[in-house]
Amino acid sequence: MKTNAARILDGLGIRYELRDYEVDEEDLSAESVARKVGLPPEQVFKTLVVRGDRNGVCLAVVPAGTQLDLKALARLTGDRKVEPVTLKEVQPLTGYIRGGVTALGCKKDYPVHADETIELFDVISVSAGARGTQILLAPADYLRAAHAKVGPIAKEG
């Protein structure tokens, strides 16, 4: 299935692979997705929606099996503190449901911050904007398409 995220990549001339997987409503974790798409968890990145006290909503992209370091992200965004938005806010803010959030094609062009480990791999996996489909692509292509800044924002889970 072609998603908006895939169409954006097509428009930019970026090569990617779509990989479908069986969705388990009881386990939407990035670790579970990694197993299903056949990649190590550190190559599968989840997109989290957070709000800073000064600069508002941004997206944080961190590897499966890690947690977002809220203090590190706040330093990067210039906020005193950042907190995850509530689950009920995710879809109205991004246009995506939990388990399908991607920085590509959100309702609004939010700032995107990706953990620095994203640059360690030849291929990474991110949500295609729908549960059950991942996009595999080169990290540099993803960072360019998402207009993402890179920094140390993940910590061990």
N, C-alpha and C positions, 0 to 999 in steps of 0.2 A: 504494500500500500504506500503510495506517495503521500508524504506529509508536507505541511508548509515548510518545515525545516529542510526536507530534501529538495523542495523547489528552490529555496534560497540558495542551497549549495549548487544546484544546477545552474542557477542564474549567475553565480560567481565562477562557474567553470571548475568547481572543486570535485575531485574524484572521491567517491565514498562507496561503502557497501551497506545495504540495509540487511539487518539480521533479525528475523522474527523469533519469538519465543513464547512459550505457554505462560499465561498470566495466572498467578495464584493470588487471589484477592486477600488471602490471609498472610501472605509474605511478599510485600512489594519492595523488600530491601535490595539495595544495590549488590549485596553479596550473592543473593539468590539469582539476580539477573546475570551476574558474572558467570556463575556455574552454567546457566542455561545458554549463554551465547559462547561459551567455551573460551573465556579469557580469564587471566588471573585478576583478582579483585582490584589490584592497584592500577589496572588499565581501564577499569570501568568507572566513569565519573558520574556522580549524582549532582543535580542542580538544586540548590536550596534557596529559598526566598527569605530574605532578611530585611529588617528596617532599622536604619540608624537614627539616632536622636537628632542629628543635625542635617543629614543629607538624604534621608528617606530611603526608599526601597532600592535594593540592589540584589544581584544574584551571586551566589558563591558556588563554585564548582570544585568539588573535592572527591578524592578516590573512595570507592567502596571500602568499608572496613575502617574508615577514619571518621573523626568528628570534626566539625568546623570549630576552629579556634576563634571564638567570638572577639577576644581581646586583640588578637593579631589582625583580624579583619577590620575592627574599629580603627586601629592605627593606620591601615591602608586607606580607609575611606575618609578619614578626618572626623570621624564621629567619636563622641565620648564613650558610647556603647552601642552595640547592635544586638538585636534579638530576632530569632526566627518569627515570621508572621504566623498567625493562627492558621490551622488547616482550612478553615472556612474562607480565609482571605486569598488562598493560593490561586484558585481558579478565576475569581474576579480580577485579580491583579495581572495574571499572566495569560489567561485564556486556556491554561492546561490544568489537568487534574493530577492529583498526587500519583507519582509513579510514571508520569508522562511529561514532567516539566523539563523544558530545554531553553537555553539562552537564545536559540535560533527561532525568530518569529514570535516573540512574546507580543502581547497586546501593546506594550509600550517599550521603548528602547532603554531599558534599565542598564546602569553600569554593571559590568560583569567582571568578577575577580576569580581567577582559577589558581588552584594550588600549584606551586612551582614544580611538583613532581610530574605534572602533565608533560613536561618537556623531555622526560627521560625515555619515552617510548617511541617506536616507529608508528604504532597504531594505538588509538584509544577508542573507547566506546562511550557514547552519550545517548540520552533518550532522543528518539526521533520526533517527539512531541505527541506520542500516543503510547499507552501501555501496550506491551507486546512487540514493540519494534525498537531496535537500537540502530544507531548510525556508527559505523566504524570508519575512521578517517585519520589522517595525519594530524598530530597535535597542532602544528603550525597553521594548517588550513582551518582547523576549528577556532583557534585563537583569532585568526584574521576575520573569519566570518562572524564571530560573536563579538568582535571588538573588545576582547578580554585583556585585562591586565593580569600579570602573573606575580604571585608573591607567596610567602609561607603562611598559608591559612588553615592547614589541616594539622590535626594532632592524632595520636594513636587512639583508637576507638575504645 
